[in-house]
């Protein structure tokens, strides 16, 4: 099931409060979690319903956390003709962390 399909199912139910139980969920793709986050968690006030998550496995919590961090950070894409230099490895690592997803 796509996250968009789940949202449509909930909207058509006309429920105002929904509990999504992740018990028994063993795997979710990063793309599903990304779509799920954007539809349900990023701006929950835009939905006509409130969502509560329960029994979320630790590995899925980890992916949700990673997705939430990438949604708010501005992506820095250096120009292909730009030359970048670093004084030390720490500066280089800081730069890499600023451009990673």
NUTOR-496924 format. One record per residue (C-alpha): z, x, y; residue number from 1; residue in one letter. Coordinates in nm, 4 decimals, m for minus. Layout:
@c3 = Z	c1 = X	c2 = Y	kolgu = NUM	setor = A
...
END
This chain:
@c3 = 0.0000	c1 = 0.0000	c2 = 0.0000	kolgu = 1	setor = X
@c3 = m0.0821	c1 = 0.1225	c2 = 0.3483	kolgu = 2	setor = X
@c3 = 0.1843	c1 = 0.1094	c2 = 0.6169	kolgu = 3	setor = X
@c3 = m0.0429	c1 = m0.1177	c2 = 0.8210	kolgu = 4	setor = X
@c3 = m0.0585	c1 = m0.3624	c2 = 0.5283	kolgu = 5	setor = X
@c3 = 0.3206	c1 = m0.3612	c2 = 0.5077	kolgu = 6	setor = X
@c3 = 0.3464	c1 = m0.4339	c2 = 0.8798	kolgu = 7	setor = X
@c3 = 0.1022	c1 = m0.7257	c2 = 0.8493	kolgu = 8	setor = X
@c3 = 0.2996	c1 = m0.8633	c2 = 0.5550	kolgu = 9	setor = X
@c3 = 0.6211	c1 = m0.8517	c2 = 0.7586	kolgu = 10	setor = X
@c3 = 0.4576	c1 = m1.0030	c2 = 1.0670	kolgu = 11	setor = X
@c3 = 0.3147	c1 = m1.2886	c2 = 0.8617	kolgu = 12	setor = X
@c3 = 0.6572	c1 = m1.3606	c2 = 0.7127	kolgu = 13	setor = X
@c3 = 0.7867	c1 = m1.4301	c2 = 1.0647	kolgu = 14	setor = X
@c3 = 1.1201	c1 = m1.2666	c2 = 0.9763	kolgu = 15	setor = X
@c3 = 1.3087	c1 = m1.1170	c2 = 1.2723	kolgu = 16	setor = X
@c3 = 1.5113	c1 = m0.8645	c2 = 1.0712	kolgu = 17	setor = X
@c3 = 1.3753	c1 = m0.6766	c2 = 0.7702	kolgu = 18	setor = X
@c3 = 1.5484	c1 = m0.4341	c2 = 0.5345	kolgu = 19	setor = X
@c3 = 1.3128	c1 = m0.1894	c2 = 0.3657	kolgu = 20	setor = X
@c3 = 1.4782	c1 = m0.0587	c2 = 0.0487	kolgu = 21	setor = X
@c3 = 1.3398	c1 = 0.2760	c2 = m0.0670	kolgu = 22	setor = X
@c3 = 1.5351	c1 = 0.2689	c2 = m0.3945	kolgu = 23	setor = X
@c3 = 1.3113	c1 = 0.3934	c2 = m0.6727	kolgu = 24	setor = X
@c3 = 1.0581	c1 = 0.5521	c2 = m0.4363	kolgu = 25	setor = X
@c3 = 0.9747	c1 = 0.8915	c2 = m0.5805	kolgu = 26	setor = X
@c3 = 0.6924	c1 = 1.0032	c2 = m0.3525	kolgu = 27	setor = X
@c3 = 0.5206	c1 = 0.9213	c2 = m0.0237	kolgu = 28	setor = X
@c3 = 0.2356	c1 = 1.1139	c2 = 0.1312	kolgu = 29	setor = X
@c3 = 0.2722	c1 = 1.2778	c2 = 0.4693	kolgu = 30	setor = X
@c3 = m0.0082	c1 = 1.0563	c2 = 0.6009	kolgu = 31	setor = X
@c3 = 0.1734	c1 = 0.7400	c2 = 0.4864	kolgu = 32	setor = X
@c3 = 0.5000	c1 = 0.8571	c2 = 0.6425	kolgu = 33	setor = X
@c3 = 0.3157	c1 = 0.9427	c2 = 0.9652	kolgu = 34	setor = X
@c3 = 0.1574	c1 = 0.5954	c2 = 0.9801	kolgu = 35	setor = X
@c3 = 0.4894	c1 = 0.4321	c2 = 0.8804	kolgu = 36	setor = X
@c3 = 0.6747	c1 = 0.6215	c2 = 1.1523	kolgu = 37	setor = X
@c3 = 0.4213	c1 = 0.5233	c2 = 1.4187	kolgu = 38	setor = X
@c3 = 0.4211	c1 = 0.1564	c2 = 1.3190	kolgu = 39	setor = X
@c3 = 0.7905	c1 = 0.0996	c2 = 1.2476	kolgu = 40	setor = X
@c3 = 1.0093	c1 = 0.3703	c2 = 1.3973	kolgu = 41	setor = X
@c3 = 0.8397	c1 = 0.5314	c2 = 1.6975	kolgu = 42	setor = X
@c3 = 0.8563	c1 = 0.2256	c2 = 1.9256	kolgu = 43	setor = X
@c3 = 1.0571	c1 = m0.0370	c2 = 1.7391	kolgu = 44	setor = X
@c3 = 1.0764	c1 = m0.2642	c2 = 2.0435	kolgu = 45	setor = X
@c3 = 0.7015	c1 = m0.3266	c2 = 2.0302	kolgu = 46	setor = X
@c3 = 0.7420	c1 = m0.5124	c2 = 1.6988	kolgu = 47	setor = X
@c3 = 0.8431	c1 = m0.8775	c2 = 1.6762	kolgu = 48	setor = X
@c3 = 1.0972	c1 = m0.7744	c2 = 1.4124	kolgu = 49	setor = X
@c3 = 1.3694	c1 = m0.5150	c2 = 1.3569	kolgu = 50	setor = X
@c3 = 1.3543	c1 = m0.2796	c2 = 1.0603	kolgu = 51	setor = X
@c3 = 1.6462	c1 = m0.1255	c2 = 0.8765	kolgu = 52	setor = X
@c3 = 1.5835	c1 = 0.1453	c2 = 0.6174	kolgu = 53	setor = X
@c3 = 1.8104	c1 = 0.1787	c2 = 0.3166	kolgu = 54	setor = X
@c3 = 1.8301	c1 = 0.4097	c2 = 0.0132	kolgu = 55	setor = X
@c3 = 1.5836	c1 = 0.6567	c2 = 0.1643	kolgu = 56	setor = X
@c3 = 1.5582	c1 = 0.9635	c2 = m0.0643	kolgu = 57	setor = X
@c3 = 1.6399	c1 = 1.2996	c2 = 0.0933	kolgu = 58	setor = X
@c3 = 1.2847	c1 = 1.4354	c2 = 0.0563	kolgu = 59	setor = X
@c3 = 1.1418	c1 = 1.1332	c2 = 0.2384	kolgu = 60	setor = X
@c3 = 1.4101	c1 = 1.1657	c2 = 0.5083	kolgu = 61	setor = X
@c3 = 1.2948	c1 = 1.5251	c2 = 0.5503	kolgu = 62	setor = X
@c3 = 0.9330	c1 = 1.4178	c2 = 0.5967	kolgu = 63	setor = X
@c3 = 1.0375	c1 = 1.1423	c2 = 0.8414	kolgu = 64	setor = X
@c3 = 1.2340	c1 = 1.3982	c2 = 1.0393	kolgu = 65	setor = X
@c3 = 0.9379	c1 = 1.6379	c2 = 1.0463	kolgu = 66	setor = X
@c3 = 0.7037	c1 = 1.3593	c2 = 1.1562	kolgu = 67	setor = X
@c3 = 0.9427	c1 = 1.2500	c2 = 1.4321	kolgu = 68	setor = X
@c3 = 0.9565	c1 = 1.6065	c2 = 1.5670	kolgu = 69	setor = X
@c3 = 0.5770	c1 = 1.6380	c2 = 1.5758	kolgu = 70	setor = X
@c3 = 0.5363	c1 = 1.3043	c2 = 1.7538	kolgu = 71	setor = X
@c3 = 0.7314	c1 = 1.4061	c2 = 2.0622	kolgu = 72	setor = X
@c3 = 0.6318	c1 = 1.7683	c2 = 2.1050	kolgu = 73	setor = X
@c3 = 0.3289	c1 = 1.8414	c2 = 2.3182	kolgu = 74	setor = X
@c3 = 0.0657	c1 = 2.0251	c2 = 2.1259	kolgu = 75	setor = X
@c3 = m0.0473	c1 = 2.3502	c2 = 2.2833	kolgu = 76	setor = X
@c3 = m0.3994	c1 = 2.4471	c2 = 2.1937	kolgu = 77	setor = X
@c3 = m0.5009	c1 = 2.7805	c2 = 2.3403	kolgu = 78	setor = X
@c3 = m0.8536	c1 = 2.8261	c2 = 2.4643	kolgu = 79	setor = X
@c3 = m1.0741	c1 = 3.0091	c2 = 2.2158	kolgu = 80	setor = X
@c3 = m1.1581	c1 = 3.2669	c2 = 2.4818	kolgu = 81	setor = X
@c3 = m0.7994	c1 = 3.3223	c2 = 2.5899	kolgu = 82	setor = X
@c3 = m0.6369	c1 = 3.6481	c2 = 2.4926	kolgu = 83	setor = X
@c3 = m0.2649	c1 = 3.6345	c2 = 2.4242	kolgu = 84	setor = X
@c3 = m0.0383	c1 = 3.9347	c2 = 2.3948	kolgu = 85	setor = X
@c3 = 0.3232	c1 = 3.9637	c2 = 2.2911	kolgu = 86	setor = X
@c3 = 0.5899	c1 = 4.2201	c2 = 2.3699	kolgu = 87	setor = X
@c3 = 0.7611	c1 = 4.1844	c2 = 2.0340	kolgu = 88	setor = X
@c3 = 0.7692	c1 = 3.9884	c2 = 1.7081	kolgu = 89	setor = X
@c3 = 1.0231	c1 = 3.7403	c2 = 1.8450	kolgu = 90	setor = X
@c3 = 0.7847	c1 = 3.6410	c2 = 2.1261	kolgu = 91	setor = X
@c3 = 0.5064	c1 = 3.6034	c2 = 1.8710	kolgu = 92	setor = X
@c3 = 0.7195	c1 = 3.3836	c2 = 1.6450	kolgu = 93	setor = X
@c3 = 0.8243	c1 = 3.1678	c2 = 1.9409	kolgu = 94	setor = X
@c3 = 0.4591	c1 = 3.1210	c2 = 2.0298	kolgu = 95	setor = X
@c3 = 0.3708	c1 = 3.0260	c2 = 1.6707	kolgu = 96	setor = X
@c3 = 0.6502	c1 = 2.7689	c2 = 1.6583	kolgu = 97	setor = X
@c3 = 0.5189	c1 = 2.6112	c2 = 1.9794	kolgu = 98	setor = X
@c3 = 0.1728	c1 = 2.5503	c2 = 1.8315	kolgu = 99	setor = X
@c3 = 0.2597	c1 = 2.4453	c2 = 1.4765	kolgu = 100	setor = X
@c3 = 0.2548	c1 = 2.0865	c2 = 1.3677	kolgu = 101	setor = X
END
